[in-house]
Amino acid sequence: DVYNQYFSFDSAEGLRISARDTNGTLSKFSTSLTNERLAFNYGNEAVAYIDGTKMNIKEAEIESPLTVTGRYSGSTMLQAPVINIGNFSIVIESNGSLSIVANT
């Protein structure tokens, strides 16, 4: 009974972890783990998941500063940081200036 309160498993859906309240109602929040990905779910929708080497989040609010780093070798910048937002990119140029570029 305790196991069934929190865990479910089958070959198609993988392992799902969720909780029930004191009335036995299943929470809308859960996590699931399959051979392909780790997902954070709300209802039947994966709102965030890790698939291979990439993490996908449908919507996020950042509550502290966001830092995006480029590639460095020691103190030499090999690739400048870039932030992509929709059809635009915020690019730090080699001279230190900041550009907003429309991606076409």
Number of C-alpha atoms within 10 A of each C-alpha: 5 6 8 12 15 15 15 14 14 9 8 8 12 15 16 19 18 17 16 13 9 7 6 9 10 15 13 13 16 20 17 20 17 15 11 10 15 20 22 19 19 14 12 9 12 18 16 18 19 15 13 9 6 8 12 12 12 8 7 8 5 6 6 6 6 7 7 9 12 11 11 11 8 7 6 8 13 11 14 15 15 17 14 13 11 8 9 13 15 15 17 17 13 10 6 9 8 12 12 14 12 12 10 5
